[in-house]
Amino acid sequence: MAKKKKQPSSEILPAVPAYETVYTLITLPEEAEATLEEAIPLQAEALSPFDEGEYTLAWEVLGRQNGMLSIWVAIASNEALTQKWHALLCARNQLASVRLDATPLCWSLALKTRDPALNEGQTLAFLRTANEQLLLLFVDGNPALFRGLSPEAGAEEVQREATWLLTQATLNGLLGETPLAVRCYVPDPAAAPEFAALAEMPAQTVVFSEEEAQESLQRALKQRVAEGKTFDLTPACWREEVRAKRRKRTLICSGILLGLLWSAAALTLFLLPKLYAQRAKTAALRIQAHRTAYNDVVDLQERIGLIMRYQDRRFSALEMLRLVCAAKAADMTFLSMTYRQKQSLRLTGLCEDTSSVYTFKETIQKDERIREVRINRLAQDAKTRQQRFDIDIIFIIESEEE
C-alpha cells in the first residue's frame, strides 16, 4: 500500500501540551463575561509561579451551565516557549503569525470527531501519544475538565490524576447520575491503563495510531483557526521582536531607496550639463552649416520685400490724386496738395457750399486705403466769399493692413 504523503513542515501548526503549562478551570457567573479581559489576568496572577512579564496567559470559555461560565486558563513560561518553539517558527518565517494553541482544546475536538460516542453521556477519555498523555472528562459532549501528563508518566500517576479529576468534577457538580464510561485512545491496546476502580463500566480501548493521532490534531488545529478561536500562548516579546524586525527592514529598505534616489540625482546632476553642452555643440554645428544658406534666404526675402514695396502703387501720389479728383464736387477747387509718401495727403481749396466738403469726406473715408479724413478748417473767405477748407487724408500703414 502506498505511503501517505507527509505534510510540509510549514503547514504543521504548533500546539502546546497541557503538562507544559500551569492550568486550571475557573468558574465565573455569566454576568462577568463582559469583564473577563480584566478579571482573568487577576486570577492568573495568583495562579502563576512566574514573575510578572516572564509568562504568557491564554484562556477560553469551554461552556455554560446553571448560569456559570467554565473557563480554561493556561499559563506558560516565556523561556520554555522560546526554547521549544522560537527557532522552529523563525526558520519557517511564522514567528507571531501563527498562534500557539493548547492541545487539550484541540484533542477534545479531534476525539469527538474520531469517536461520536463522546457526544453523549459522561465519558472519561484517556489519550496517549508520543508527545503527551491526557485525561479529558466529557459531559454531554462538552469538555468539562482536563489533566495533562508527560509521555513518561507511569500508570500509577495516570490513575492518581484520573482520581483527582473525578473528585474535582464531583465537588463542582459536573457529574450526573448517568454511569461514567471510560475510553482509552492508545496506539497499542497493551498500553492502556486500568481504570476499574473509577468507573462502574469496564474501560473500552480504541486503537489510535500515532500517525492518525497527529493528523487528527492538525485537522482540529486548522478547524479552530477557521472558527476564529482566540486562545493563543504566543509571548508578547515575540510580537515585539517581529515588529522590531519589520521596523528594521523598513529602515533598511528606506535607506536603500534614499541611496538609490541620491545616486540617481547625483548622476543626473553630473550628466545633464554634459548632455546639454553636447546638444548645444551639435546645434551650433548645424547652425554654422546652414548659416550661409540662411543668410542667402534672408537677403532674398529682403529683396523681394523691397521689390514688392516698389511695385505697390496703391498709395502713390498719382493714385491719391485720382481718388480725390473722383470724389470732389463740381464746386470744389483745389488750391494746394501736399503729399507724404504712404502716410498722408493734405488738401486746401475753395467751394461754394459746405455740404460739398462733408460729402467729399464721406466718399474718401469709404476707401479701404484711408484710415481717417480730418477737416481742419472750413470757413468763409472774406475776399472771395467762398468756403475755404483744409483737409488731411491719413493712409493706412502696412502694419495696420496685416
Contacts in CASP RR format, 6 or more apart in sequence:
PFRMAT RR
TARGET T0000
AUTHOR 0000-0000-0000
METHOD contacts of the structure
MODEL  1
MAKKKKQPSSEILPAVPAYETVYTLITLPEEAEATLEEAIPLQAEALSPF
DEGEYTLAWEVLGRQNGMLSIWVAIASNEALTQKWHALLCARNQLASVRL
DATPLCWSLALKTRDPALNEGQTLAFLRTANEQLLLLFVDGNPALFRGLS
PEAGAEEVQREATWLLTQATLNGLLGETPLAVRCYVPDPAAAPEFAALAE
MPAQTVVFSEEEAQESLQRALKQRVAEGKTFDLTPACWREEVRAKRRKRT
LICSGILLGLLWSAAALTLFLLPKLYAQRAKTAALRIQAHRTAYNDVVDL
QERIGLIMRYQDRRFSALEMLRLVCAAKAADMTFLSMTYRQKQSLRLTGL
CEDTSSVYTFKETIQKDERIREVRINRLAQDAKTRQQRFDIDIIFIIESE
EE
4 211 0 8 1.000
7 218 0 8 1.000
9 92 0 8 1.000
10 92 0 8 1.000
10 94 0 8 1.000
12 218 0 8 1.000
13 98 0 8 1.000
13 101 0 8 1.000
13 218 0 8 1.000
13 221 0 8 1.000
13 222 0 8 1.000
13 225 0 8 1.000
14 85 0 8 1.000
14 88 0 8 1.000
14 89 0 8 1.000
14 98 0 8 1.000
14 100 0 8 1.000
14 101 0 8 1.000
15 100 0 8 1.000
15 101 0 8 1.000
15 102 0 8 1.000
15 103 0 8 1.000
15 106 0 8 1.000
15 217 0 8 1.000
15 221 0 8 1.000
16 74 0 8 1.000
16 76 0 8 1.000
16 81 0 8 1.000
16 100 0 8 1.000
16 101 0 8 1.000
16 102 0 8 1.000
16 103 0 8 1.000
16 233 0 8 1.000
17 103 0 8 1.000
17 131 0 8 1.000
17 132 0 8 1.000
17 134 0 8 1.000
17 148 0 8 1.000
18 74 0 8 1.000
18 102 0 8 1.000
18 103 0 8 1.000
18 104 0 8 1.000
18 132 0 8 1.000
18 134 0 8 1.000
18 146 0 8 1.000
18 147 0 8 1.000
18 148 0 8 1.000
19 132 0 8 1.000
19 133 0 8 1.000
19 148 0 8 1.000
19 149 0 8 1.000
19 150 0 8 1.000
20 76 0 8 1.000
20 80 0 8 1.000
20 84 0 8 1.000
21 74 0 8 1.000
21 75 0 8 1.000
21 76 0 8 1.000
21 102 0 8 1.000
21 233 0 8 1.000
22 47 0 8 1.000
22 48 0 8 1.000
22 49 0 8 1.000
22 74 0 8 1.000
22 75 0 8 1.000
22 76 0 8 1.000
23 72 0 8 1.000
23 73 0 8 1.000
23 74 0 8 1.000
23 75 0 8 1.000
23 102 0 8 1.000
23 104 0 8 1.000
23 146 0 8 1.000
24 47 0 8 1.000
24 72 0 8 1.000
24 73 0 8 1.000
25 62 0 8 1.000
25 70 0 8 1.000
25 71 0 8 1.000
25 72 0 8 1.000
25 73 0 8 1.000
25 145 0 8 1.000
25 146 0 8 1.000
25 168 0 8 1.000
26 40 0 8 1.000
26 43 0 8 1.000
26 59 0 8 1.000
26 70 0 8 1.000
26 71 0 8 1.000
26 72 0 8 1.000
26 73 0 8 1.000
27 68 0 8 1.000
27 69 0 8 1.000
27 70 0 8 1.000
27 71 0 8 1.000
27 172 0 8 1.000
28 36 0 8 1.000
28 39 0 8 1.000
28 68 0 8 1.000
28 69 0 8 1.000
28 71 0 8 1.000
29 67 0 8 1.000
29 68 0 8 1.000
29 69 0 8 1.000
30 64 0 8 1.000
30 67 0 8 1.000
30 68 0 8 1.000
30 69 0 8 1.000
32 39 0 8 1.000
32 69 0 8 1.000
33 61 0 8 1.000
33 69 0 8 1.000
36 59 0 8 1.000
36 61 0 8 1.000
36 69 0 8 1.000
36 71 0 8 1.000
40 57 0 8 1.000
40 59 0 8 1.000
40 71 0 8 1.000
40 73 0 8 1.000
41 57 0 8 1.000
43 73 0 8 1.000
44 57 0 8 1.000
44 59 0 8 1.000
44 73 0 8 1.000
44 75 0 8 1.000
45 52 0 8 1.000
47 73 0 8 1.000
47 75 0 8 1.000
48 55 0 8 1.000
48 57 0 8 1.000
48 75 0 8 1.000
50 75 0 8 1.000
50 77 0 8 1.000
50 78 0 8 1.000
53 78 0 8 1.000
53 236 0 8 1.000
54 77 0 8 1.000
54 78 0 8 1.000
54 79 0 8 1.000
55 75 0 8 1.000
55 76 0 8 1.000
55 77 0 8 1.000
55 78 0 8 1.000
56 75 0 8 1.000
56 76 0 8 1.000
56 78 0 8 1.000
56 81 0 8 1.000
56 233 0 8 1.000
56 234 0 8 1.000
56 235 0 8 1.000
56 236 0 8 1.000
57 73 0 8 1.000
57 74 0 8 1.000
57 75 0 8 1.000
58 73 0 8 1.000
58 74 0 8 1.000
58 76 0 8 1.000
58 100 0 8 1.000
58 102 0 8 1.000
58 231 0 8 1.000
58 232 0 8 1.000
58 233 0 8 1.000
59 71 0 8 1.000
59 72 0 8 1.000
59 73 0 8 1.000
59 74 0 8 1.000
59 231 0 8 1.000
60 71 0 8 1.000
60 72 0 8 1.000
60 102 0 8 1.000
60 105 0 8 1.000
60 229 0 8 1.000
60 230 0 8 1.000
60 231 0 8 1.000
61 69 0 8 1.000
61 70 0 8 1.000
61 71 0 8 1.000
62 70 0 8 1.000
62 71 0 8 1.000
62 72 0 8 1.000
62 142 0 8 1.000
62 143 0 8 1.000
62 144 0 8 1.000
63 69 0 8 1.000
63 70 0 8 1.000
63 142 0 8 1.000
64 70 0 8 1.000
65 174 0 8 1.000
70 144 0 8 1.000
72 102 0 8 1.000
72 104 0 8 1.000
72 105 0 8 1.000
72 146 0 8 1.000
74 102 0 8 1.000
74 231 0 8 1.000
74 233 0 8 1.000
76 100 0 8 1.000
76 233 0 8 1.000
78 235 0 8 1.000
78 237 0 8 1.000
81 100 0 8 1.000
81 233 0 8 1.000
81 235 0 8 1.000
82 235 0 8 1.000
82 237 0 8 1.000
82 238 0 8 1.000
85 100 0 8 1.000
86 95 0 8 1.000
86 238 0 8 1.000
89 95 0 8 1.000
89 96 0 8 1.000
89 98 0 8 1.000
95 238 0 8 1.000
95 241 0 8 1.000
95 242 0 8 1.000
96 234 0 8 1.000
96 238 0 8 1.000
96 239 0 8 1.000
96 241 0 8 1.000
96 242 0 8 1.000
97 242 0 8 1.000
99 225 0 8 1.000
99 231 0 8 1.000
99 232 0 8 1.000
99 233 0 8 1.000
99 234 0 8 1.000
100 232 0 8 1.000
100 233 0 8 1.000
100 234 0 8 1.000
101 221 0 8 1.000
101 224 0 8 1.000
101 229 0 8 1.000
101 231 0 8 1.000
101 232 0 8 1.000
101 233 0 8 1.000
102 231 0 8 1.000
102 233 0 8 1.000
103 131 0 8 1.000
103 132 0 8 1.000
103 134 0 8 1.000
103 217 0 8 1.000
104 134 0 8 1.000
104 136 0 8 1.000
104 143 0 8 1.000
104 146 0 8 1.000
104 148 0 8 1.000
105 143 0 8 1.000
105 224 0 8 1.000
105 229 0 8 1.000
105 231 0 8 1.000
106 217 0 8 1.000
106 220 0 8 1.000
106 221 0 8 1.000
106 224 0 8 1.000
107 127 0 8 1.000
107 134 0 8 1.000
107 136 0 8 1.000
107 217 0 8 1.000
107 220 0 8 1.000
108 136 0 8 1.000
108 138 0 8 1.000
108 143 0 8 1.000
108 146 0 8 1.000
109 220 0 8 1.000
109 223 0 8 1.000
109 224 0 8 1.000
110 216 0 8 1.000
110 217 0 8 1.000
110 219 0 8 1.000
110 220 0 8 1.000
111 118 0 8 1.000
111 125 0 8 1.000
111 127 0 8 1.000
111 136 0 8 1.000
111 185 0 8 1.000
111 216 0 8 1.000
112 118 0 8 1.000
112 119 0 8 1.000
112 138 0 8 1.000
112 141 0 8 1.000
113 216 0 8 1.000
113 219 0 8 1.000
113 220 0 8 1.000
114 185 0 8 1.000
114 206 0 8 1.000
114 208 0 8 1.000
114 216 0 8 1.000
115 183 0 8 1.000
115 185 0 8 1.000
115 206 0 8 1.000
117 123 0 8 1.000
117 181 0 8 1.000
117 183 0 8 1.000
118 125 0 8 1.000
118 138 0 8 1.000
118 141 0 8 1.000
118 183 0 8 1.000
119 138 0 8 1.000
119 140 0 8 1.000
119 141 0 8 1.000
120 140 0 8 1.000
120 141 0 8 1.000
121 138 0 8 1.000
121 139 0 8 1.000
121 140 0 8 1.000
121 141 0 8 1.000
121 178 0 8 1.000
121 181 0 8 1.000
122 137 0 8 1.000
122 138 0 8 1.000
122 139 0 8 1.000
122 140 0 8 1.000
122 175 0 8 1.000
122 176 0 8 1.000
122 178 0 8 1.000
122 179 0 8 1.000
122 180 0 8 1.000
122 181 0 8 1.000
123 137 0 8 1.000
123 138 0 8 1.000
123 141 0 8 1.000
123 180 0 8 1.000
123 181 0 8 1.000
123 182 0 8 1.000
123 183 0 8 1.000
124 135 0 8 1.000
124 136 0 8 1.000
124 137 0 8 1.000
124 138 0 8 1.000
124 162 0 8 1.000
124 165 0 8 1.000
124 166 0 8 1.000
124 180 0 8 1.000
124 181 0 8 1.000
124 182 0 8 1.000
124 183 0 8 1.000
124 195 0 8 1.000
124 198 0 8 1.000
124 199 0 8 1.000
125 135 0 8 1.000
125 136 0 8 1.000
125 137 0 8 1.000
125 138 0 8 1.000
125 182 0 8 1.000
125 183 0 8 1.000
125 184 0 8 1.000
125 185 0 8 1.000
126 133 0 8 1.000
126 134 0 8 1.000
126 135 0 8 1.000
126 158 0 8 1.000
126 162 0 8 1.000
126 182 0 8 1.000
126 183 0 8 1.000
126 184 0 8 1.000
126 185 0 8 1.000
126 186 0 8 1.000
126 192 0 8 1.000
126 193 0 8 1.000
126 195 0 8 1.000
126 203 0 8 1.000
127 133 0 8 1.000
127 134 0 8 1.000
127 135 0 8 1.000
127 136 0 8 1.000
127 185 0 8 1.000
127 186 0 8 1.000
127 208 0 8 1.000
127 213 0 8 1.000
128 151 0 8 1.000
128 184 0 8 1.000
128 185 0 8 1.000
128 186 0 8 1.000
128 187 0 8 1.000
128 191 0 8 1.000
128 192 0 8 1.000
129 151 0 8 1.000
129 187 0 8 1.000
129 210 0 8 1.000
129 213 0 8 1.000
129 214 0 8 1.000
130 151 0 8 1.000
130 210 0 8 1.000
131 151 0 8 1.000
132 148 0 8 1.000
132 149 0 8 1.000
132 150 0 8 1.000
132 151 0 8 1.000
133 148 0 8 1.000
133 149 0 8 1.000
133 150 0 8 1.000
133 151 0 8 1.000
133 153 0 8 1.000
133 158 0 8 1.000
134 146 0 8 1.000
134 147 0 8 1.000
134 148 0 8 1.000
134 149 0 8 1.000
135 146 0 8 1.000
135 147 0 8 1.000
135 148 0 8 1.000
135 149 0 8 1.000
135 158 0 8 1.000
135 161 0 8 1.000
135 162 0 8 1.000
135 165 0 8 1.000
136 143 0 8 1.000
136 145 0 8 1.000
136 146 0 8 1.000
137 143 0 8 1.000
137 144 0 8 1.000
137 145 0 8 1.000
137 146 0 8 1.000
137 165 0 8 1.000
137 166 0 8 1.000
137 169 0 8 1.000
137 174 0 8 1.000
138 144 0 8 1.000
139 174 0 8 1.000
139 175 0 8 1.000
139 176 0 8 1.000
144 169 0 8 1.000
144 174 0 8 1.000
145 165 0 8 1.000
145 168 0 8 1.000
145 169 0 8 1.000
145 174 0 8 1.000
147 161 0 8 1.000
147 162 0 8 1.000
147 164 0 8 1.000
147 165 0 8 1.000
148 161 0 8 1.000
149 157 0 8 1.000
149 158 0 8 1.000
149 161 0 8 1.000
155 193 0 8 1.000
155 194 0 8 1.000
158 193 0 8 1.000
159 193 0 8 1.000
159 194 0 8 1.000
159 195 0 8 1.000
159 197 0 8 1.000
159 198 0 8 1.000
162 195 0 8 1.000
162 198 0 8 1.000
163 198 0 8 1.000
166 175 0 8 1.000
166 180 0 8 1.000
166 198 0 8 1.000
169 175 0 8 1.000
179 199 0 8 1.000
179 200 0 8 1.000
179 201 0 8 1.000
180 198 0 8 1.000
180 199 0 8 1.000
180 200 0 8 1.000
180 201 0 8 1.000
181 199 0 8 1.000
181 201 0 8 1.000
181 204 0 8 1.000
182 195 0 8 1.000
182 198 0 8 1.000
182 199 0 8 1.000
182 201 0 8 1.000
182 202 0 8 1.000
182 203 0 8 1.000
182 204 0 8 1.000
183 203 0 8 1.000
183 204 0 8 1.000
183 205 0 8 1.000
183 206 0 8 1.000
184 192 0 8 1.000
184 193 0 8 1.000
184 195 0 8 1.000
184 203 0 8 1.000
184 204 0 8 1.000
184 205 0 8 1.000
184 206 0 8 1.000
185 206 0 8 1.000
185 208 0 8 1.000
185 213 0 8 1.000
186 192 0 8 1.000
186 205 0 8 1.000
186 206 0 8 1.000
186 207 0 8 1.000
186 208 0 8 1.000
187 207 0 8 1.000
187 208 0 8 1.000
187 209 0 8 1.000
187 210 0 8 1.000
187 213 0 8 1.000
188 207 0 8 1.000
189 205 0 8 1.000
189 207 0 8 1.000
192 203 0 8 1.000
192 205 0 8 1.000
194 203 0 8 1.000
195 203 0 8 1.000
196 202 0 8 1.000
196 203 0 8 1.000
224 231 0 8 1.000
313 319 0 8 1.000
314 369 0 8 1.000
315 341 0 8 1.000
315 342 0 8 1.000
315 369 0 8 1.000
315 395 0 8 1.000
317 339 0 8 1.000
317 341 0 8 1.000
317 345 0 8 1.000
320 339 0 8 1.000
320 345 0 8 1.000
320 393 0 8 1.000
321 337 0 8 1.000
323 364 0 8 1.000
323 367 0 8 1.000
323 369 0 8 1.000
324 334 0 8 1.000
324 337 0 8 1.000
324 345 0 8 1.000
324 347 0 8 1.000
324 360 0 8 1.000
324 364 0 8 1.000
324 393 0 8 1.000
327 360 0 8 1.000
327 363 0 8 1.000
327 364 0 8 1.000
328 334 0 8 1.000
328 356 0 8 1.000
328 360 0 8 1.000
329 351 0 8 1.000
329 353 0 8 1.000
329 356 0 8 1.000
329 359 0 8 1.000
329 360 0 8 1.000
331 351 0 8 1.000
331 352 0 8 1.000
331 353 0 8 1.000
331 356 0 8 1.000
332 349 0 8 1.000
332 350 0 8 1.000
332 351 0 8 1.000
332 356 0 8 1.000
332 357 0 8 1.000
332 360 0 8 1.000
333 349 0 8 1.000
333 350 0 8 1.000
333 351 0 8 1.000
334 347 0 8 1.000
334 348 0 8 1.000
334 349 0 8 1.000
335 348 0 8 1.000
335 349 0 8 1.000
335 350 0 8 1.000
336 346 0 8 1.000
336 347 0 8 1.000
336 348 0 8 1.000
336 349 0 8 1.000
337 345 0 8 1.000
337 346 0 8 1.000
337 347 0 8 1.000
338 345 0 8 1.000
338 346 0 8 1.000
339 345 0 8 1.000
339 346 0 8 1.000
342 395 0 8 1.000
342 397 0 8 1.000
342 398 0 8 1.000
343 394 0 8 1.000
343 395 0 8 1.000
343 397 0 8 1.000
344 392 0 8 1.000
344 393 0 8 1.000
344 394 0 8 1.000
344 395 0 8 1.000
345 392 0 8 1.000
345 393 0 8 1.000
345 395 0 8 1.000
346 390 0 8 1.000
346 391 0 8 1.000
346 392 0 8 1.000
346 393 0 8 1.000
347 389 0 8 1.000
347 390 0 8 1.000
347 391 0 8 1.000
347 393 0 8 1.000
348 388 0 8 1.000
348 389 0 8 1.000
348 390 0 8 1.000
348 391 0 8 1.000
349 388 0 8 1.000
349 389 0 8 1.000
349 390 0 8 1.000
350 381 0 8 1.000
350 384 0 8 1.000
350 386 0 8 1.000
350 387 0 8 1.000
350 388 0 8 1.000
350 389 0 8 1.000
351 357 0 8 1.000
351 386 0 8 1.000
351 387 0 8 1.000
351 389 0 8 1.000
352 386 0 8 1.000
352 387 0 8 1.000
353 387 0 8 1.000
354 378 0 8 1.000
354 387 0 8 1.000
357 375 0 8 1.000
357 378 0 8 1.000
357 387 0 8 1.000
357 389 0 8 1.000
357 391 0 8 1.000
358 375 0 8 1.000
360 391 0 8 1.000
361 373 0 8 1.000
361 375 0 8 1.000
361 391 0 8 1.000
364 370 0 8 1.000
364 373 0 8 1.000
364 393 0 8 1.000
365 372 0 8 1.000
365 373 0 8 1.000
368 396 0 8 1.000
369 395 0 8 1.000
369 396 0 8 1.000
370 393 0 8 1.000
370 394 0 8 1.000
370 395 0 8 1.000
370 396 0 8 1.000
371 394 0 8 1.000
371 395 0 8 1.000
371 396 0 8 1.000
371 397 0 8 1.000
371 400 0 8 1.000
372 393 0 8 1.000
372 394 0 8 1.000
373 391 0 8 1.000
373 392 0 8 1.000
373 393 0 8 1.000
373 394 0 8 1.000
374 391 0 8 1.000
374 392 0 8 1.000
374 393 0 8 1.000
374 394 0 8 1.000
375 389 0 8 1.000
375 390 0 8 1.000
375 391 0 8 1.000
376 390 0 8 1.000
376 391 0 8 1.000
376 392 0 8 1.000
377 388 0 8 1.000
377 389 0 8 1.000
377 390 0 8 1.000
378 387 0 8 1.000
378 388 0 8 1.000
378 389 0 8 1.000
379 387 0 8 1.000
379 388 0 8 1.000
380 386 0 8 1.000
380 387 0 8 1.000
380 388 0 8 1.000
381 387 0 8 1.000
381 388 0 8 1.000
END
